[in-house]
Amino acid sequence: MVAADLSSFVWNERRELDEVLYALQTVRLHLEHSGERWLERTLDALLVSVEALRVATLERTVMSTTDVDRSLRELAADADAPMDAILIDHRTAMRERIHEIEEESARIVTLLTVRETAGSAPVQLDTDLESVLSADAAEPVDNLDVDHDVDAEIAAALAGQARLRARVALTGLVPSELRDLLR
């Protein structure tokens, strides 16, 4: 593959790395400022950006079949100026971006852990369900808010499911083929 073509594919991967980082920062900011309210939506955006990065990496891998086992450093060593410097710049910038992605992912895992241990666990019913079911329907029941408790339990369960989905989404954000290119 011509080095200029390789540079074009690598630029595409760099853009997609930026999108993954942006999506991660969005997840973190929403967790910090609005709790788990928008977690599902921000996770969807993160997964879209991760998939776009995988596609960009696959495109570069397929198009550079002869250079698939070579790192950008090795490819730059064989390239003429100014392409050698461009490939080295790509490598440096992409390694920095991957480091930022890993740090952002770690911050999100910490936030999720704090949320899990700080009372986002499922709420326990304060009222014995059997006594509610056996109560006379004609008698008014004071201070019984079973509907609210059930809603709180459902909300807590959904939040727990979203946190679990977030943990799964944070694994394997950067394709191994891209890491191989940057070694």
Sequence and secondary structure as in RCSB ss.txt:
>XXXX:A:sequence
MVAADLSSFVWNERRELDEVLYALQTVRLHLEHSGERWLERTLDALLVSVEALRVATLERTVMSTTDVDRSLREL
AADADAPMDAILIDHRTAMRERIHEIEEESARIVTLLTVRETAGSAPVQLDTDLESVLSADAAEPVDNLDVDHDV
DAEIAAALAGQARLRARVALTGLVPSELRDLLR
>XXXX:A:secstr
  HHHHHHHHHHHHHHHHHHHHHHHHHHHHHHHHTTTTHHHHHHHHHHHHHHHHHHHHHHHHHTGGGTT  HHHH
HHHS TTHHHHHHHHHHHHHHHHHHHHHHHHHHHHHHHHHHHTT S    SS HHHHHHS TTS  TT  HHHHH
HHHHHHHHHHHHHHHHHHHTSS S HHHHHHT 
